[in-house]
Amino acid sequence: MGRTLTFAAAGLLAVAAHAAGIGAAAPAFSLPDSNGKTHSLSDYKGKTVVLEWNNPECPFVKKHYGSGNIPRQQADATAAGVVWLTINSGADGKQGHVDGAAANAFVAEYKAAPTAYLLDPDGKVGHLYGAKTTPHLYVIDGGGVLRYMGGIDSIASTDTEDLAKATQYVPQALAELKAGKPVSVATSQPYGCGVKYGS
């Protein structure tokens, strides 16, 4: 029994060592986008990068896209030189899974403005970052260090009326990084639909 617990604890430590953590180097990855082009995190060395987990069928995602909240954040961020990568880790056959054409249609429907929409159907990158919900947001600074991970804002609901009252964590983190300040809220509880991993 003691040996079993020891092995289990060692396994947890091994997972923790590879998981994304605030103040640590963001895990490296490469993924194809909706047009077949491969993007690697290392391509954006020196730039601030936002990762946004997405499921087009999730009511929480629909709230933030239908209201224009996420497309507006994407447009503002990319206009300021930030790289915004939307990632779909939904497995084939699961709710929210998209191919390239469906991803492009989603982006067009909501006039979204990510740098790219990346496809992660085997969930490797989602698991690497510990992405739990859609949406789930991460901010990586120009040195490749993870500075924010958590929810998109401070009010967990599908009600668009809550947007005006909520703290929008990503724009706040981006503004603080640009000003050379520490990120005041580095982690928050993500909310939304569970990422529909295959395993």
C-alpha positions in Angstrom: 0.0 0.0 0.0 2.8 2.4 1.0 4.6 1.7 -2.3 1.4 2.3 -4.3 1.0 5.7 -2.7 4.7 6.5 -3.3 4.3 5.6 -7.0 1.1 7.6 -7.3 2.8 10.6 -5.6 5.7 10.4 -8.0 3.3 10.3 -10.9 1.6 13.4 -9.7 4.9 15.2 -9.4 5.9 14.2 -12.9 2.6 15.6 -14.2 3.1 18.8 -12.2 6.6 19.2 -13.6 5.2 19.4 -17.1 2.1 21.4 -16.4 1.9 25.1 -17.2 2.5 27.4 -14.2 2.6 31.1 -13.5 6.1 32.5 -13.6 7.4 29.5 -15.5 8.2 29.0 -19.1 5.1 28.3 -21.1 5.2 24.8 -22.6 6.3 24.7 -26.2 3.9 23.4 -28.8 3.2 23.3 -32.6 -0.3 23.0 -34.1 -1.9 23.4 -37.5 -4.3 26.2 -38.0 -7.6 26.2 -39.8 -5.8 26.8 -43.1 -3.2 24.1 -42.7 -0.3 26.3 -41.6 1.7 25.1 -38.6 2.2 27.6 -35.7 4.8 27.0 -33.0 4.9 29.0 -29.8 8.6 29.6 -30.6 7.6 31.5 -33.8 6.4 34.3 -31.5 9.5 34.8 -29.4 9.6 38.4 -28.1 5.8 38.8 -28.5 3.1 38.6 -26.0 0.8 35.7 -26.8 -2.8 35.0 -25.7 -4.1 31.4 -25.8 -7.9 31.0 -25.8 -9.6 27.6 -25.7 -12.7 27.5 -27.8 -15.8 25.4 -28.4 -18.2 27.1 -30.9 -21.2 25.2 -29.4 -20.6 26.1 -25.8 -23.2 28.6 -24.4 -20.4 30.5 -22.5 -18.4 30.8 -25.7 -21.5 32.0 -27.5 -22.1 34.7 -24.8 -18.6 36.1 -25.3 -18.6 35.9 -29.1 -22.3 36.8 -29.7 -21.9 39.9 -27.5 -18.7 40.9 -29.3 -16.6 40.7 -26.2 -14.0 38.2 -27.3 -13.8 39.5 -31.0 -13.3 43.0 -29.5 -10.5 41.8 -27.2 -8.9 39.9 -30.1 -9.0 43.0 -32.3 -7.6 45.3 -29.6 -4.9 42.9 -28.7 -3.7 42.1 -32.2 -3.8 45.8 -33.2 -1.3 46.3 -30.3 1.0 43.6 -31.6 -0.2 40.8 -29.4 -0.5 37.3 -30.9 -3.9 35.7 -30.2 -4.2 32.0 -30.8 -7.6 30.4 -30.5 -7.3 26.7 -29.8 -9.9 23.9 -30.2 -9.1 20.7 -28.3 -12.4 19.0 -28.9 -12.0 15.4 -30.0 -13.5 14.2 -33.3 -17.1 13.2 -32.6 -17.4 15.4 -29.5 -19.4 18.6 -29.1 -17.6 21.6 -30.5 -15.0 19.7 -32.6 -14.3 21.5 -35.8 -12.3 21.0 -39.0 -10.6 23.9 -40.7 -13.6 24.9 -42.8 -15.9 25.0 -39.7 -13.4 27.0 -37.7 -13.1 29.5 -40.5 -16.9 29.7 -40.7 -17.1 30.4 -37.0 -14.5 33.1 -37.2 -16.3 34.7 -40.1 -19.8 34.5 -38.4 -18.7 36.4 -35.3 -16.2 38.7 -37.1 -13.6 37.3 -34.8 -10.0 38.5 -35.1 -7.5 35.9 -33.7 -4.1 35.7 -35.2 -5.0 32.0 -36.0 -7.5 29.3 -35.0 -5.5 26.2 -34.1 -6.7 22.6 -34.2 -5.8 20.2 -31.4 -8.1 17.3 -31.8 -5.9 14.8 -29.9 -5.9 17.3 -27.0 -2.1 17.2 -26.5 -1.7 20.9 -26.1 -4.9 21.3 -24.1 -3.6 18.7 -21.6 -0.1 20.3 -21.7 -1.7 23.6 -20.5 -4.3 22.0 -18.2 -7.1 23.7 -20.2 -10.3 22.8 -18.4 -13.1 25.0 -19.9 -14.2 26.9 -23.0 -13.2 29.6 -22.7 -10.0 29.2 -20.7 -7.4 32.0 -21.2 -3.6 32.2 -20.9 -1.3 35.1 -21.3 2.4 34.5 -22.1 4.9 37.5 -22.1 7.5 38.3 -24.6 10.1 36.2 -22.7 7.9 33.1 -23.0 6.8 33.2 -19.4 3.2 32.4 -18.4 1.8 35.5 -16.7 -2.0 34.8 -16.5 -4.2 31.7 -16.6 -7.9 31.4 -15.8 -11.3 32.7 -16.7 -12.1 35.3 -19.2 -13.7 37.5 -16.6 -14.8 37.7 -13.0 -18.5 36.8 -13.4 -19.3 33.1 -14.3 -22.5 33.3 -16.2 -24.0 33.1 -19.7 -25.8 36.4 -19.2 -24.5 39.2 -21.4 -25.7 41.8 -19.0 -22.9 40.7 -16.6 -20.2 41.8 -19.0 -20.3 45.5 -18.1 -19.9 44.6 -14.4 -17.1 42.0 -14.8 -13.4 42.5 -14.7 -12.0 41.4 -18.0 -8.8 39.7 -17.0 -7.0 39.4 -20.3 -7.1 43.1 -21.3 -6.1 44.0 -17.7 -3.1 41.6 -17.8 -2.1 42.9 -21.3 -2.2 46.5 -20.1 -0.2 45.8 -17.0 2.4 43.9 -19.0 2.7 46.7 -21.6 3.2 49.2 -18.7 5.9 47.0 -17.2 3.9 46.2 -14.2 3.3 42.8 -12.6 0.0 41.2 -13.5 -2.3 42.0 -10.5 -4.6 38.9 -11.1 -2.3 36.1 -12.3 -4.8 33.3 -11.8 -8.6 33.0 -11.6 -11.2 30.2 -11.7 -11.9 29.3 -15.3 -15.6 28.8 -16.1 -17.5 27.5 -19.1 -18.1 24.1 -20.7 -15.6 21.4 -20.0 -13.1 20.8 -22.8 -14.4 17.8 -24.7 -11.2 15.7 -24.8 -11.1 12.3 -26.4 -9.2 10.9 -23.4 
